[in-house]
Amino acid sequence: MTKLNAEEARALSASSTYGTEETLNSIYKSIESNAKTGKTKITKGISKESVSDEEFAPIVPELESKGYTVEVLDQGSRRTIIISWA
């Protein structure tokens, strides 16, 4: 593991491409791993700094179009997304 200094961390943050697709990929991985253990729901926290409102907007409709029930809780600088498939 590399020990980044603050300047290196800022450079990584500035060049970040984390958005809609990366968030959906992370959600689908969580769904799959939890479903394999018999769970029927996941809860994920998503920072608004990392994923803007514009990037977040297509996420709920995509999940709902695949049959998931989705609840979003707005918590200031974070969103909590609860996804169930029971």
Secondary structure as the mmCIF struct_conf table of DSSP 4:
data_model
#
loop_
_struct_conf.conf_type_id
_struct_conf.id
_struct_conf.beg_label_comp_id
_struct_conf.beg_label_asym_id
_struct_conf.beg_label_seq_id
_struct_conf.end_label_comp_id
_struct_conf.end_label_asym_id
_struct_conf.end_label_seq_id
HELX_RH_AL_P HELX_RH_AL_P1 ALA A 6 ALA A 14
TURN_TY1_P TURN_TY1_P1 SER A 15 SER A 15
BEND BEND1 GLY A 19 GLY A 19
HELX_RH_AL_P HELX_RH_AL_P2 THR A 20 ALA A 35
TURN_TY1_P TURN_TY1_P2 LYS A 36 GLY A 38
STRN STRN1 LYS A 41 SER A 47
TURN_TY1_P TURN_TY1_P3 LYS A 48 SER A 50
BEND BEND2 VAL A 51 VAL A 51
HELX_RH_AL_P HELX_RH_AL_P3 ASP A 53 PHE A 56
TURN_TY1_P TURN_TY1_P4 ALA A 57 PRO A 58
HELX_RH_AL_P HELX_RH_AL_P4 ILE A 59 SER A 65
TURN_TY1_P TURN_TY1_P5 LYS A 66 GLY A 67
STRN STRN2 THR A 69 GLN A 75
TURN_TY1_P TURN_TY1_P6 GLY A 76 SER A 77
STRN STRN3 ARG A 78 SER A 84
#
